Amino acid sequence: MRDYDLAYDATVSSEGNFVHYALIAESEPMEFEQAVKDKRWYKAMLEELGSIEKNQTWELTELPPNKKPIALKWIYKSKINPQGVVTRYKARLVAKGFLQQAGIDYEEVFAPVARMETIRLVASVATQLN
């Protein structure tokens, strides 16, 4: 059995304007307080924290005097197969880095991530061009 939410993208005016309704299956939480109560999202958050620790993604350090820590935010995404069934719940813990300033809050930033499709494309083009 699925959970369904009824959402709308407009309000009904006193004149009776047309209202758009959408049936949203397995809606994604918008806030941590919502997600932590659902065992599926809680498990996804634990997996993300385990991945961060395993890959040593972050290094915790002492905060310099008179500096504020960078805030974190959980992002939730349901992975859905072509039949519309949720196959996986993904939670990502991200830093709100838009508040950082180069040379003050960080020295270098990089994200060494490549999709397999991109690697195949580059290999194919390189092969064709010898």
Disulfide bonds with the S-S distance in Angstrom:
none
